[in-house]
Amino acid sequence: MKEYCGEVFSKLELAGEELSGLLLEDCLFQSCRFTELSLVNCRFSGCRFVDCKVAAPKLRGCQMFSCDFENCALSGVDWSALLDERKREMGFLPFDSLSGCSLRHCVFFGLDLKSFNFSRTDLSGSVFDGCHLEGASFQECRLGGTSFAQNDLSGADFRGAEEYFFSLESNRVKGARFSLPEAVNLLSALGVVIEEL
């Protein structure tokens, strides 16, 4: 395994390549572009990504822990694939923060995201399935086409979020906060017909 520790990667552009057997610890990625990379048996730990673009990576045997993302466009990332099942069950996350990021068409499966702050994030087309999202903030998020199934959304905050539509029956939502007019979509999901007078 090739190791990089504390390295700085600036304006690196890779598309459609395969990277295998890399260990990256406490590295900084600045203004990098990674498109449809195949990552095989790579490990990222404590890395920081700033102003990067990552699109549709293919992940096999990869692990990521405690990484920070700032002002990044991250599309088509299966975050669950970056942790083995045991680490997911122990509450580990591949990221510590996703500040100012766009997370379109991403997958969050079985992750412990209690109290996580997604505020003002574009999560359009993403999938949240079987996640612990108690107290998570989705304030002012764009959620068009985003799927929520079998999650615990107790106490989650959706105020100011746009375009959400999910089943109140397949998610726990006790104490969750919503705002009008978007909250009307939740009634539509129950089959309720709403008419203006």
HUDAFEN-V418041 format. One record per helix or strand of 2 or more residues. SS is the DSSP state (A for helix, B for strand). FROM is the first residue (numbers start at 1). TO is the last residue. If there is no record, write none. Layout:
# HUDAFEN-V418041
ss=SS from=FROM to=TO
ss=SS from=FROM to=TO
This chain:
# HUDAFEN-V418041
ss=B from=2 to=5
ss=B from=8 to=10
ss=B from=13 to=15
ss=B from=18 to=20
ss=B from=22 to=25
ss=B from=28 to=30
ss=B from=33 to=35
ss=B from=38 to=40
ss=B from=43 to=45
ss=B from=48 to=50
ss=B from=53 to=55
ss=B from=58 to=60
ss=B from=63 to=65
ss=B from=67 to=70
ss=B from=73 to=75
ss=A from=79 to=82
ss=A from=85 to=89
ss=B from=95 to=99
ss=B from=107 to=109
ss=B from=127 to=129
ss=B from=147 to=149
ss=A from=184 to=189
